[in-house]
């Protein structure tokens, strides 16, 4: 327990030291939203949703790459404190928190710039959209964390990270798109239950897979 607290405190302090990176994520989201607004000021509901996911996806990728892009000396120190699986969980939690914050900011900005589609113009619909977007963004974050962790042991190559992400990202994106599409159409919670559960499953799958594989693949 003390080791987890130590790693959690270290991750929090690292985020506080790198506040500029957090601001960069928010600025990236704001600028991306504004550029989308200038090009497509009145998108259809499906385009609205697709554009939102594009912004969230690139934010998750950027956050995961930066979280695992550490000097070799720091990795050597961290490997003395915790196992590879524990480091993956701590780093993934860090990426999930940053991605969830960025996704929340993106949703707020999209609502301010574009407004909600007519089918989702209610508080209940907004809650459904927020839940589906947040769960989907966290699933994307854990997927990116797993692949970024693997890529970090091979020179932290972003191209390798993107290539490794494709097999896991495709089902995650499909499940997240299904859940958010139903939420945007203001379907009942009963209809949303299965896609939301799917998002939770896709959130946990990379962590479970990483816990099994990292002790063998992620060594000094």
DOKOLFI-774146 format. One record per atom (N, C-alpha, C): x, y, z; residue in three letters; atom name. Coordinates in steps of 0.1 Angstrom, whole numbers, plus 5000, padded with zeros to 4 digits. Atoms other than C-alpha are relative to their C-alpha. Layout:
<nukols>
NUKOL    u    v    w residu atome
NUKOL    X    Y    Z    Ala    CA
...
</nukols>
This chain:
<nukols>
NUKOL    u    v    w residu atome
NUKOL 5008 4988 5000    Unk     N
NUKOL 5000 5000 5000    Unk    CA
NUKOL 5009 5013 5000    Unk     C
NUKOL 4991 4988 4999    Unk     N
NUKOL 5028 5024 5009    Unk    CA
NUKOL 5007 5003 4986    Unk     C
NUKOL 4994 4999 5013    Unk     N
NUKOL 5044 5017 4975    Unk    CA
NUKOL 4990 5007 4990    Unk     C
NUKOL 5010 4994 5009    Unk     N
NUKOL 5012 5026 4957    Unk    CA
NUKOL 4998 5015 5003    Unk     C
NUKOL 5001 4986 4996    Unk     N
NUKOL 5009 5058 4977    Unk    CA
NUKOL 5012 5008 4995    Unk     C
NUKOL 4987 4993 5004    Unk     N
NUKOL 5045 5067 4969    Unk    CA
NUKOL 4999 5002 4985    Unk     C
NUKOL 5001 4998 5015    Unk     N
NUKOL 5039 5061 4931    Unk    CA
NUKOL 4989 5010 4997    Unk     C
NUKOL 5011 4990 5003    Unk     N
NUKOL 5006 5080 4932    Unk    CA
NUKOL 5004 5014 5003    Unk     C
NUKOL 4995 4987 4997    Unk     N
NUKOL 5022 5109 4949    Unk    CA
NUKOL 5010 5005 4990    Unk     C
NUKOL 4990 4997 5011    Unk     N
NUKOL 5051 5108 4924    Unk    CA
NUKOL 4993 5005 4987    Unk     C
NUKOL 5007 4997 5012    Unk     N
NUKOL 5026 5108 4895    Unk    CA
NUKOL 4993 5014 5001    Unk     C
NUKOL 5007 4988 4998    Unk     N
NUKOL 5006 5137 4910    Unk    CA
NUKOL 5010 5012 5000    Unk     C
NUKOL 4990 4990 5000    Unk     N
NUKOL 5038 5157 4916    Unk    CA
NUKOL 5005 5003 4986    Unk     C
NUKOL 4996 4999 5014    Unk     N
NUKOL 5049 5150 4880    Unk    CA
NUKOL 4990 5009 4992    Unk     C
NUKOL 5010 4992 5007    Unk     N
NUKOL 5016 5164 4868    Unk    CA
NUKOL 5001 5015 5004    Unk     C
NUKOL 5000 4986 4995    Unk     N
NUKOL 5019 5195 4890    Unk    CA
NUKOL 5013 5007 4994    Unk     C
NUKOL 4988 4994 5005    Unk     N
NUKOL 5055 5201 4878    Unk    CA
NUKOL 4998 5003 4985    Unk     C
NUKOL 5002 4998 5014    Unk     N
NUKOL 5043 5198 4842    Unk    CA
NUKOL 4987 5006 4997    Unk     C
NUKOL 5013 4994 5002    Unk     N
NUKOL 5013 5220 4844    Unk    CA
NUKOL 4999 5006 4986    Unk     C
NUKOL 5000 4995 5014    Unk     N
NUKOL 5023 5235 4810    Unk    CA
NUKOL 4994 4990 4991    Unk     C
NUKOL 5005 5010 5009    Unk     N
NUKOL 5015 5202 4794    Unk    CA
NUKOL 4985 4998 5001    Unk     C
NUKOL 5015 5000 4998    Unk     N
NUKOL 4980 5201 4810    Unk    CA
NUKOL 4994 5012 4993    Unk     C
NUKOL 5006 4989 5007    Unk     N
NUKOL 4974 5236 4797    Unk    CA
NUKOL 5001 4998 4985    Unk     C
NUKOL 4999 5003 5014    Unk     N
NUKOL 4987 5225 4763    Unk    CA
NUKOL 4989 4991 4995    Unk     C
NUKOL 5011 5008 5004    Unk     N
NUKOL 4961 5198 4762    Unk    CA
NUKOL 4987 5008 4998    Unk     C
NUKOL 5012 4991 5000    Unk     N
NUKOL 4933 5223 4770    Unk    CA
NUKOL 5001 5009 4988    Unk     C
NUKOL 4998 4991 5011    Unk     N
NUKOL 4947 5247 4744    Unk    CA
NUKOL 4998 4993 4987    Unk     C
NUKOL 5002 5008 5012    Unk     N
NUKOL 4949 5220 4718    Unk    CA
NUKOL 4985 4997 4998    Unk     C
NUKOL 5014 5003 5001    Unk     N
NUKOL 4913 5211 4725    Unk    CA
NUKOL 4992 5012 4995    Unk     C
NUKOL 5007 4988 5004    Unk     N
NUKOL 4901 5247 4723    Unk    CA
NUKOL 5003 5004 4986    Unk     C
NUKOL 4997 4996 5014    Unk     N
NUKOL 4920 5255 4691    Unk    CA
NUKOL 4994 4990 4990    Unk     C
NUKOL 5006 5010 5009    Unk     N
NUKOL 4909 5222 4675    Unk    CA
NUKOL 4985 5003 4998    Unk     C
NUKOL 5014 4997 5000    Unk     N
NUKOL 4873 5230 4684    Unk    CA
NUKOL 4997 5012 4992    Unk     C
NUKOL 5002 4988 5008    Unk     N
NUKOL 4875 5265 4670    Unk    CA
NUKOL 5003 4998 4985    Unk     C
NUKOL 4997 5003 5014    Unk     N
NUKOL 4891 5253 4638    Unk    CA
NUKOL 4989 4992 4993    Unk     C
NUKOL 5012 5007 5005    Unk     N
NUKOL 4863 5228 4634    Unk    CA
NUKOL 4988 5008 4998    Unk     C
NUKOL 5012 4991 5000    Unk     N
NUKOL 4837 5255 4641    Unk    CA
NUKOL 5001 5009 4987    Unk     C
NUKOL 4998 4992 5011    Unk     N
NUKOL 4852 5277 4614    Unk    CA
NUKOL 4998 4993 4986    Unk     C
NUKOL 5002 5008 5012    Unk     N
NUKOL 4851 5249 4588    Unk    CA
NUKOL 4986 4994 4999    Unk     C
NUKOL 5013 5006 5000    Unk     N
NUKOL 4818 5233 4598    Unk    CA
NUKOL 4992 5006 5011    Unk     C
NUKOL 5007 4993 4989    Unk     N
NUKOL 4797 5258 4618    Unk    CA
NUKOL 4987 4993 5004    Unk     C
NUKOL 5013 5007 4996    Unk     N
NUKOL 4765 5237 4617    Unk    CA
NUKOL 5000 4986 4995    Unk     C
NUKOL 4999 5014 5004    Unk     N
NUKOL 4773 5200 4615    Unk    CA
NUKOL 4988 4992 5004    Unk     C
NUKOL 5011 5010 4997    Unk     N
NUKOL 4748 5172 4615    Unk    CA
NUKOL 5003 4993 5013    Unk     C
NUKOL 4997 5007 4987    Unk     N
NUKOL 4745 5151 4647    Unk    CA
NUKOL 5011 4990 4998    Unk     C
NUKOL 4989 5010 5002    Unk     N
NUKOL 4767 5123 4632    Unk    CA
NUKOL 5013 5007 4998    Unk     C
NUKOL 4987 4993 5002    Unk     N
NUKOL 4794 5148 4621    Unk    CA
NUKOL 5004 5007 5013    Unk     C
NUKOL 4997 4994 4987    Unk     N
NUKOL 4792 5166 4655    Unk    CA
NUKOL 5007 4990 5009    Unk     C
NUKOL 4994 5011 4992    Unk     N
NUKOL 4799 5133 4672    Unk    CA
NUKOL 5013 4996 4995    Unk     C
NUKOL 4987 5005 5006    Unk     N
NUKOL 4826 5122 4648    Unk    CA
NUKOL 5011 5010 5003    Unk     C
NUKOL 4989 4990 4997    Unk     N
NUKOL 4845 5155 4652    Unk    CA
NUKOL 5004 5001 5015    Unk     C
NUKOL 4997 5000 4985    Unk     N
NUKOL 4842 5154 4690    Unk    CA
NUKOL 5010 4988 5003    Unk     C
NUKOL 4991 5011 4997    Unk     N
NUKOL 4858 5119 4690    Unk    CA
NUKOL 5013 5001 4994    Unk     C
NUKOL 4987 4997 5006    Unk     N
NUKOL 4886 5130 4667    Unk    CA
NUKOL 5008 5008 5009    Unk     C
NUKOL 4992 4991 4990    Unk     N
NUKOL 4896 5157 4692    Unk    CA
NUKOL 5004 4992 5012    Unk     C
NUKOL 4997 5008 4988    Unk     N
NUKOL 4893 5133 4721    Unk    CA
NUKOL 5011 4989 4997    Unk     C
NUKOL 4990 5010 5004    Unk     N
NUKOL 4913 5106 4703    Unk    CA
NUKOL 5014 5005 4999    Unk     C
NUKOL 4987 4994 5001    Unk     N
NUKOL 4942 5128 4695    Unk    CA
NUKOL 5006 5005 5013    Unk     C
NUKOL 4996 4996 4986    Unk     N
NUKOL 4943 5142 4730    Unk    CA
NUKOL 5005 4988 5008    Unk     C
NUKOL 4996 5012 4993    Unk     N
NUKOL 4944 5107 4744    Unk    CA
NUKOL 5014 4995 4995    Unk     C
NUKOL 4987 5004 5005    Unk     N
NUKOL 4973 5098 4721    Unk    CA
NUKOL 5011 5008 5004    Unk     C
NUKOL 4990 4990 4995    Unk     N
NUKOL 4992 5129 4730    Unk    CA
NUKOL 5004 4998 5015    Unk     C
NUKOL 4998 5001 4986    Unk     N
NUKOL 4987 5124 4767    Unk    CA
NUKOL 5008 4987 5003    Unk     C
NUKOL 4993 5013 4998    Unk     N
NUKOL 4998 5087 4766    Unk    CA
NUKOL 5014 5000 4996    Unk     C
NUKOL 4986 4999 5005    Unk     N
NUKOL 5029 5094 4746    Unk    CA
NUKOL 5009 5008 5010    Unk     C
NUKOL 4993 4992 4990    Unk     N
NUKOL 5040 5121 4770    Unk    CA
NUKOL 5002 4993 5013    Unk     C
NUKOL 4999 5007 4987    Unk     N
NUKOL 5033 5100 4801    Unk    CA
NUKOL 5011 4990 5000    Unk     C
NUKOL 4990 5011 5000    Unk     N
NUKOL 5056 5072 4790    Unk    CA
NUKOL 5013 5004 4993    Unk     C
NUKOL 4988 4995 5006    Unk     N
NUKOL 5082 5094 4774    Unk    CA
NUKOL 5009 5006 5011    Unk     C
NUKOL 4992 4996 4989    Unk     N
NUKOL 5106 5095 4803    Unk    CA
NUKOL 5015 4996 4997    Unk     C
NUKOL 4986 5003 5002    Unk     N
NUKOL 5145 5094 4805    Unk    CA
NUKOL 5002 4985 5006    Unk     C
NUKOL 4996 5014 4996    Unk     N
NUKOL 5161 5059 4809    Unk    CA
NUKOL 5004 5000 5015    Unk     C
NUKOL 4996 4999 4986    Unk     N
NUKOL 5175 5070 4843    Unk    CA
NUKOL 4988 4999 5009    Unk     C
NUKOL 5012 5000 4992    Unk     N
NUKOL 5140 5076 4856    Unk    CA
NUKOL 4993 4987 5000    Unk     C
NUKOL 5006 5013 5001    Unk     N
NUKOL 5127 5043 4843    Unk    CA
NUKOL 5008 4990 5009    Unk     C
NUKOL 4992 5009 4991    Unk     N
NUKOL 5156 5026 4861    Unk    CA
NUKOL 4997 5002 5015    Unk     C
NUKOL 5003 4997 4986    Unk     N
NUKOL 5147 5043 4894    Unk    CA
NUKOL 4986 4994 5003    Unk     C
NUKOL 5013 5005 4997    Unk     N
NUKOL 5110 5035 4890    Unk    CA
NUKOL 4999 4985 5000    Unk     C
NUKOL 5000 5015 5000    Unk     N
NUKOL 5117 4998 4882    Unk    CA
NUKOL 5005 4995 5013    Unk     C
NUKOL 4996 5005 4987    Unk     N
NUKOL 5134 4996 4916    Unk    CA
NUKOL 4988 5002 5010    Unk     C
NUKOL 5011 4998 4990    Unk     N
NUKOL 5102 5009 4933    Unk    CA
NUKOL 4988 4991 4998    Unk     C
NUKOL 5013 5007 5003    Unk     N
NUKOL 5075 4989 4915    Unk    CA
NUKOL 5003 4990 4988    Unk     C
NUKOL 4999 5009 5011    Unk     N
NUKOL 5069 4961 4891    Unk    CA
NUKOL 4995 5006 4987    Unk     C
NUKOL 5005 4994 5012    Unk     N
NUKOL 5062 4968 4854    Unk    CA
NUKOL 4984 5001 4999    Unk     C
NUKOL 5014 4999 5000    Unk     N
NUKOL 5025 4960 4859    Unk    CA
NUKOL 4995 5011 5009    Unk     C
NUKOL 5004 4989 4991    Unk     N
NUKOL 5022 4984 4888    Unk    CA
NUKOL 5003 5014 4993    Unk     C
NUKOL 4997 4988 5007    Unk     N
NUKOL 5039 5011 4867    Unk    CA
NUKOL 4990 5003 4989    Unk     C
NUKOL 5010 4999 5010    Unk     N
NUKOL 5015 5005 4839    Unk    CA
NUKOL 4987 5006 5006    Unk     C
NUKOL 5013 4995 4994    Unk     N
NUKOL 4985 5010 4863    Unk    CA
NUKOL 5001 5014 5004    Unk     C
NUKOL 4999 4986 4995    Unk     N
NUKOL 4999 5042 4878    Unk    CA
NUKOL 5000 5009 4988    Unk     C
NUKOL 4999 4991 5012    Unk     N
NUKOL 5008 5057 4844    Unk    CA
NUKOL 4986 5000 4993    Unk     C
NUKOL 5013 5000 5006    Unk     N
NUKOL 4974 5046 4830    Unk    CA
NUKOL 4990 5009 5007    Unk     C
NUKOL 5009 4991 4992    Unk     N
NUKOL 4956 5063 4858    Unk    CA
NUKOL 5003 5014 4998    Unk     C
NUKOL 4996 4987 5003    Unk     N
NUKOL 4976 5094 4851    Unk    CA
NUKOL 4994 5005 4986    Unk     C
NUKOL 5005 4997 5013    Unk     N
NUKOL 4966 5093 4814    Unk    CA
NUKOL 4985 5001 5000    Unk     C
NUKOL 5015 5000 4999    Unk     N
NUKOL 4930 5085 4822    Unk    CA
NUKOL 4995 5013 5005    Unk     C
NUKOL 5004 4988 4994    Unk     N
NUKOL 4927 5115 4844    Unk    CA
NUKOL 5002 5012 4991    Unk     C
NUKOL 4998 4989 5010    Unk     N
NUKOL 4942 5138 4818    Unk    CA
NUKOL 4991 5000 4989    Unk     C
NUKOL 5009 5002 5011    Unk     N
NUKOL 4922 5124 4790    Unk    CA
NUKOL 4985 5003 5004    Unk     C
NUKOL 5014 4997 4995    Unk     N
NUKOL 4889 5126 4810    Unk    CA
NUKOL 4998 5015 5001    Unk     C
NUKOL 5001 4986 4999    Unk     N
NUKOL 4896 5162 4818    Unk    CA
NUKOL 5000 5007 4986    Unk     C
NUKOL 5000 4994 5014    Unk     N
NUKOL 4904 5170 4781    Unk    CA
NUKOL 4987 4997 4993    Unk     C
NUKOL 5013 5004 5006    Unk     N
NUKOL 4872 5151 4770    Unk    CA
NUKOL 4989 5009 5005    Unk     C
NUKOL 5010 4991 4994    Unk     N
NUKOL 4851 5171 4795    Unk    CA
NUKOL 5001 5014 4994    Unk     C
NUKOL 4998 4987 5006    Unk     N
NUKOL 4866 5203 4782    Unk    CA
NUKOL 4995 5001 4985    Unk     C
NUKOL 5004 5000 5014    Unk     N
NUKOL 4860 5193 4746    Unk    CA
NUKOL 4985 4999 4999    Unk     C
NUKOL 5014 5001 5001    Unk     N
NUKOL 4824 5184 4753    Unk    CA
NUKOL 4993 5014 5004    Unk     C
NUKOL 5005 4986 4997    Unk     N
NUKOL 4818 5218 4770    Unk    CA
NUKOL 5002 5010 4989    Unk     C
NUKOL 4998 4991 5012    Unk     N
NUKOL 4834 5236 4741    Unk    CA
NUKOL 4991 4997 4988    Unk     C
NUKOL 5009 5004 5012    Unk     N
NUKOL 4814 5217 4715    Unk    CA
NUKOL 4986 5005 5003    Unk     C
NUKOL 5014 4995 4997    Unk     N
NUKOL 4782 5226 4734    Unk    CA
NUKOL 4999 5015 4999    Unk     C
NUKOL 5000 4985 5001    Unk     N
NUKOL 4792 5263 4736    Unk    CA
NUKOL 5001 5004 4985    Unk     C
NUKOL 4998 4996 5014    Unk     N
NUKOL 4803 5265 4699    Unk    CA
NUKOL 4989 4996 4991    Unk     C
NUKOL 5009 5006 5009    Unk     N
NUKOL 4779 5242 4682    Unk    CA
NUKOL 4986 4999 5006    Unk     C
NUKOL 5013 5004 4994    Unk     N
NUKOL 4751 5236 4708    Unk    CA
NUKOL 4998 4985 4999    Unk     C
NUKOL 5004 5014 5001    Unk     N
NUKOL 4735 5202 4712    Unk    CA
NUKOL 4991 4998 4988    Unk     C
NUKOL 5010 5004 5011    Unk     N
NUKOL 4717 5185 4683    Unk    CA
NUKOL 4986 5000 5006    Unk     C
NUKOL 5014 4999 4995    Unk     N
NUKOL 4679 5189 4686    Unk    CA
NUKOL 4996 4987 5007    Unk     C
NUKOL 5004 5012 4993    Unk     N
NUKOL 4675 5152 4696    Unk    CA
NUKOL 5006 4999 5014    Unk     C
NUKOL 4993 5001 4987    Unk     N
NUKOL 4698 5157 4726    Unk    CA
NUKOL 4999 5013 5008    Unk     C
NUKOL 5001 4987 4994    Unk     N
NUKOL 4687 5192 4737    Unk    CA
NUKOL 4992 4999 5013    Unk     C
NUKOL 5006 5001 4987    Unk     N
NUKOL 4678 5182 4773    Unk    CA
NUKOL 5010 4996 5010    Unk     C
NUKOL 4990 5003 4990    Unk     N
NUKOL 4695 5177 4806    Unk    CA
NUKOL 5003 4985 5001    Unk     C
NUKOL 4998 5015 5000    Unk     N
NUKOL 4689 5139 4806    Unk    CA
NUKOL 5009 4995 4989    Unk     C
NUKOL 4992 5004 5012    Unk     N
NUKOL 4703 5136 4771    Unk    CA
NUKOL 5015 5004 5002    Unk     C
NUKOL 4986 4995 4997    Unk     N
NUKOL 4734 5157 4781    Unk    CA
NUKOL 5007 4991 5010    Unk     C
NUKOL 4994 5009 4991    Unk     N
NUKOL 4740 5134 4810    Unk    CA
NUKOL 5004 4987 4994    Unk     C
NUKOL 4996 5013 5007    Unk     N
NUKOL 4739 5103 4788    Unk    CA
NUKOL 5012 5002 4991    Unk     C
NUKOL 4988 4997 5009    Unk     N
NUKOL 4763 5119 4763    Unk    CA
NUKOL 5012 5002 5008    Unk     C
NUKOL 4988 4998 4991    Unk     N
NUKOL 4787 5130 4791    Unk    CA
NUKOL 5005 4986 5005    Unk     C
NUKOL 4996 5013 4995    Unk     N
NUKOL 4787 5094 4806    Unk    CA
NUKOL 5007 4992 4989    Unk     C
NUKOL 4995 5008 5011    Unk     N
NUKOL 4793 5078 4772    Unk    CA
NUKOL 5013 5005 4995    Unk     C
NUKOL 4987 4993 5004    Unk     N
NUKOL 4820 5103 4762    Unk    CA
NUKOL 5011 4997 5010    Unk     C
NUKOL 4990 5002 4990    Unk     N
NUKOL 4838 5100 4795    Unk    CA
NUKOL 5005 4985 5001    Unk     C
NUKOL 4996 5014 5000    Unk     N
NUKOL 4838 5062 4796    Unk    CA
NUKOL 5008 4996 4987    Unk     C
NUKOL 4993 5003 5012    Unk     N
NUKOL 4848 5060 4760    Unk    CA
NUKOL 5014 5006 5000    Unk     C
NUKOL 4986 4994 5000    Unk     N
NUKOL 4877 5085 4765    Unk    CA
NUKOL 5009 4993 5010    Unk     C
NUKOL 4992 5008 4991    Unk     N
NUKOL 4889 5065 4795    Unk    CA
NUKOL 5005 4987 4994    Unk     C
NUKOL 4997 5013 5007    Unk     N
NUKOL 4888 5033 4774    Unk    CA
NUKOL 5011 5003 4990    Unk     C
NUKOL 4989 4996 5009    Unk     N
NUKOL 4909 5051 4747    Unk    CA
NUKOL 5013 5002 5007    Unk     C
NUKOL 4988 4996 4992    Unk     N
NUKOL 4933 5063 4774    Unk    CA
NUKOL 5007 4987 5005    Unk     C
NUKOL 4993 5012 4995    Unk     N
NUKOL 4940 5028 4788    Unk    CA
NUKOL 5006 4992 4988    Unk     C
NUKOL 4995 5007 5012    Unk     N
NUKOL 4944 5014 4753    Unk    CA
NUKOL 5013 5007 4995    Unk     C
NUKOL 4988 4992 5004    Unk     N
NUKOL 4969 5042 4744    Unk    CA
NUKOL 5011 4998 5010    Unk     C
NUKOL 4990 5002 4990    Unk     N
NUKOL 4987 5037 4777    Unk    CA
NUKOL 5007 4987 4999    Unk     C
NUKOL 4994 5013 5002    Unk     N
NUKOL 4992 5000 4771    Unk    CA
NUKOL 5010 5000 4988    Unk     C
NUKOL 4991 5000 5012    Unk     N
NUKOL 5006 5005 4736    Unk    CA
NUKOL 5012 5010 5001    Unk     C
NUKOL 4989 4991 4998    Unk     N
NUKOL 5026 5035 4746    Unk    CA
NUKOL 5011 4995 5010    Unk     C
NUKOL 4990 5007 4991    Unk     N
NUKOL 5042 5015 4774    Unk    CA
NUKOL 5008 4990 4993    Unk     C
NUKOL 4992 5009 5008    Unk     N
NUKOL 5053 4989 4749    Unk    CA
NUKOL 5009 5007 4991    Unk     C
NUKOL 4991 4992 5009    Unk     N
NUKOL 5066 5015 4725    Unk    CA
NUKOL 5011 5007 5007    Unk     C
NUKOL 4990 4993 4992    Unk     N
NUKOL 5085 5032 4753    Unk    CA
NUKOL 5013 4992 5002    Unk     C
NUKOL 4989 5009 4999    Unk     N
NUKOL 5107 5002 4756    Unk    CA
NUKOL 5007 4997 4987    Unk     C
NUKOL 4994 5001 5013    Unk     N
NUKOL 5115 5004 4719    Unk    CA
NUKOL 5004 5014 4994    Unk     C
NUKOL 4996 4987 5005    Unk     N
NUKOL 5128 5039 4717    Unk    CA
NUKOL 4990 5011 5000    Unk     C
NUKOL 5011 4990 4999    Unk     N
NUKOL 5095 5057 4724    Unk    CA
NUKOL 4996 5006 4986    Unk     C
NUKOL 5003 4996 5014    Unk     N
NUKOL 5087 5057 4687    Unk    CA
NUKOL 4985 5002 4999    Unk     C
NUKOL 5015 4998 5001    Unk     N
NUKOL 5052 5074 4682    Unk    CA
NUKOL 4994 4992 4988    Unk     C
NUKOL 5006 5007 5012    Unk     N
NUKOL 5048 5056 4648    Unk    CA
NUKOL 4997 4985 5005    Unk     C
NUKOL 5003 5014 4995    Unk     N
NUKOL 5052 5022 4666    Unk    CA
NUKOL 4988 5000 5009    Unk     C
NUKOL 5012 4999 4991    Unk     N
NUKOL 5027 5033 4692    Unk    CA
NUKOL 4987 5000 4992    Unk     C
NUKOL 5012 4999 5008    Unk     N
NUKOL 5002 5042 4666    Unk    CA
NUKOL 4997 4987 4993    Unk     C
NUKOL 5002 5013 5006    Unk     N
NUKOL 5007 5009 4648    Unk    CA
NUKOL 4995 4989 5010    Unk     C
NUKOL 5005 5010 4990    Unk     N
NUKOL 5003 4988 4680    Unk    CA
NUKOL 4986 5003 5004    Unk     C
NUKOL 5013 4996 4995    Unk     N
NUKOL 4972 5008 4689    Unk    CA
NUKOL 4988 4995 4991    Unk     C
NUKOL 5011 5002 5009    Unk     N
NUKOL 4952 4999 4658    Unk    CA
NUKOL 4992 4988 5004    Unk     C
NUKOL 5008 5012 4997    Unk     N
NUKOL 4941 4963 4668    Unk    CA
NUKOL 4991 5002 5012    Unk     C
NUKOL 5008 4998 4988    Unk     N
NUKOL 4928 4975 4702    Unk    CA
NUKOL 4991 5012 4998    Unk     C
NUKOL 5008 4988 5001    Unk     N
NUKOL 4916 5009 4691    Unk    CA
NUKOL 4987 4998 4992    Unk     C
NUKOL 5012 5002 5009    Unk     N
NUKOL 4892 4997 4664    Unk    CA
NUKOL 4988 4995 5008    Unk     C
NUKOL 5011 5003 4992    Unk     N
NUKOL 4869 4978 4688    Unk    CA
NUKOL 4996 5010 5010    Unk     C
NUKOL 5003 4990 4990    Unk     N
NUKOL 4872 5005 4714    Unk    CA
NUKOL 4992 5012 4994    Unk     C
NUKOL 5007 4989 5007    Unk     N
NUKOL 4862 5032 4689    Unk    CA
NUKOL 4986 4996 4996    Unk     C
NUKOL 5013 5005 5004    Unk     N
NUKOL 4833 5011 4676    Unk    CA
NUKOL 4990 5000 5011    Unk     C
NUKOL 5009 5001 4988    Unk     N
NUKOL 4819 5005 4711    Unk    CA
NUKOL 4997 5014 5005    Unk     C
NUKOL 5002 4987 4995    Unk     N
NUKOL 4824 5041 4721    Unk    CA
NUKOL 4990 5008 4991    Unk     C
NUKOL 5009 4993 5010    Unk     N
NUKOL 4807 5054 4689    Unk    CA
NUKOL 4986 4995 5001    Unk     C
NUKOL 5013 5005 4998    Unk     N
NUKOL 4778 5031 4694    Unk    CA
NUKOL 4993 5006 5013    Unk     C
NUKOL 5005 4995 4988    Unk     N
NUKOL 4773 5042 4730    Unk    CA
NUKOL 4996 5015 4999    Unk     C
NUKOL 5002 4986 5001    Unk     N
NUKOL 4776 5079 4722    Unk    CA
NUKOL 4989 5003 4990    Unk     C
NUKOL 5011 4998 5010    Unk     N
NUKOL 4753 5076 4691    Unk    CA
NUKOL 4987 4998 5007    Unk     C
NUKOL 5012 5003 4993    Unk     N
NUKOL 4726 5061 4713    Unk    CA
NUKOL 4997 5011 5010    Unk     C
NUKOL 5002 4989 4990    Unk     N
NUKOL 4731 5088 4739    Unk    CA
NUKOL 4996 5013 4993    Unk     C
NUKOL 5003 4988 5008    Unk     N
NUKOL 4730 5115 4712    Unk    CA
NUKOL 4985 5000 4995    Unk     C
NUKOL 5014 5002 5004    Unk     N
NUKOL 4697 5101 4701    Unk    CA
NUKOL 4990 5000 5011    Unk     C
NUKOL 5008 4999 4988    Unk     N
NUKOL 4684 5103 4737    Unk    CA
NUKOL 4993 4987 5002    Unk     C
NUKOL 5006 5012 4997    Unk     N
NUKOL 4677 5066 4739    Unk    CA
NUKOL 4999 4997 5015    Unk     C
NUKOL 5002 5003 4986    Unk     N
NUKOL 4666 5050 4772    Unk    CA
NUKOL 5013 4994 5006    Unk     C
NUKOL 4988 5005 4994    Unk     N
NUKOL 4692 5040 4797    Unk    CA
NUKOL 5001 4985 4998    Unk     C
NUKOL 4999 5014 5003    Unk     N
NUKOL 4682 5004 4791    Unk    CA
NUKOL 5006 4996 4987    Unk     C
NUKOL 4993 5002 5013    Unk     N
NUKOL 4693 5007 4755    Unk    CA
NUKOL 5015 5003 5001    Unk     C
NUKOL 4986 4996 4999    Unk     N
NUKOL 4725 5023 4766    Unk    CA
NUKOL 5008 4991 5009    Unk     C
NUKOL 4993 5008 4990    Unk     N
NUKOL 4734 4997 4793    Unk    CA
NUKOL 5010 4991 4993    Unk     C
NUKOL 4990 5009 5006    Unk     N
NUKOL 4751 4972 4770    Unk    CA
NUKOL 5012 5007 4993    Unk     C
NUKOL 4989 4993 5005    Unk     N
NUKOL 4772 4997 4751    Unk    CA
NUKOL 5009 5006 5011    Unk     C
NUKOL 4993 4994 4989    Unk     N
NUKOL 4782 5014 4783    Unk    CA
NUKOL 5008 4989 5007    Unk     C
NUKOL 4992 5011 4995    Unk     N
NUKOL 4792 4980 4797    Unk    CA
NUKOL 5011 4996 4991    Unk     C
NUKOL 4989 5003 5009    Unk     N
NUKOL 4812 4974 4766    Unk    CA
NUKOL 5011 5010 5001    Unk     C
NUKOL 4989 4990 4998    Unk     N
NUKOL 4831 5007 4772    Unk    CA
NUKOL 5008 4996 5012    Unk     C
NUKOL 4993 5004 4988    Unk     N
NUKOL 4839 4995 4807    Unk    CA
NUKOL 5009 4988 4997    Unk     C
NUKOL 4992 5012 5003    Unk     N
NUKOL 4851 4962 4793    Unk    CA
NUKOL 5013 5004 4992    Unk     C
NUKOL 4989 4995 5008    Unk     N
NUKOL 4873 4980 4768    Unk    CA
NUKOL 5010 5008 5008    Unk     C
NUKOL 4992 4992 4991    Unk     N
NUKOL 4886 5002 4796    Unk    CA
NUKOL 5009 4990 5008    Unk     C
NUKOL 4993 5009 4992    Unk     N
NUKOL 4897 4972 4816    Unk    CA
NUKOL 5009 4990 4993    Unk     C
NUKOL 4992 5010 5008    Unk     N
NUKOL 4910 4949 4788    Unk    CA
NUKOL 5015 5003 4999    Unk     C
NUKOL 4986 4997 5002    Unk     N
NUKOL 4943 4968 4781    Unk    CA
NUKOL 5007 4999 5014    Unk     C
NUKOL 4994 5001 4987    Unk     N
NUKOL 4950 4969 4819    Unk    CA
NUKOL 5002 4986 5004    Unk     C
NUKOL 4998 5014 4997    Unk     N
NUKOL 4944 4932 4823    Unk    CA
NUKOL 5010 4994 4991    Unk     C
NUKOL 4990 5005 5009    Unk     N
NUKOL 4964 4924 4792    Unk    CA
NUKOL 5014 5004 5004    Unk     C
NUKOL 4987 4994 4996    Unk     N
NUKOL 4992 4947 4803    Unk    CA
NUKOL 5005 4993 5013    Unk     C
NUKOL 4996 5006 4988    Unk     N
NUKOL 4993 4931 4838    Unk    CA
NUKOL 5006 4986 4998    Unk     C
NUKOL 4995 5013 5003    Unk     N
NUKOL 4999 4897 4822    Unk    CA
NUKOL 5013 5001 4992    Unk     C
NUKOL 4988 5000 5010    Unk     N
NUKOL 5024 4907 4795    Unk    CA
NUKOL 5011 5009 5005    Unk     C
NUKOL 4990 4991 4997    Unk     N
NUKOL 5043 4936 4810    Unk    CA
NUKOL 5012 4994 5008    Unk     C
NUKOL 4989 5006 4993    Unk     N
NUKOL 5064 4915 4834    Unk    CA
NUKOL 5010 4993 4991    Unk     C
NUKOL 4991 5006 5010    Unk     N
NUKOL 5078 4897 4803    Unk    CA
NUKOL 5005 5009 4989    Unk     C
NUKOL 4996 4991 5011    Unk     N
NUKOL 5079 4925 4778    Unk    CA
NUKOL 5007 5013 5004    Unk     C
NUKOL 4996 4987 4995    Unk     N
NUKOL 5088 4955 4799    Unk    CA
NUKOL 5011 4998 5010    Unk     C
NUKOL 4989 5002 4991    Unk     N
NUKOL 5122 4948 4814    Unk    CA
NUKOL 5012 5009 4996    Unk     C
NUKOL 4988 4992 5003    Unk     N
NUKOL 5154 4968 4817    Unk    CA
NUKOL 5010 4992 4993    Unk     C
</nukols>
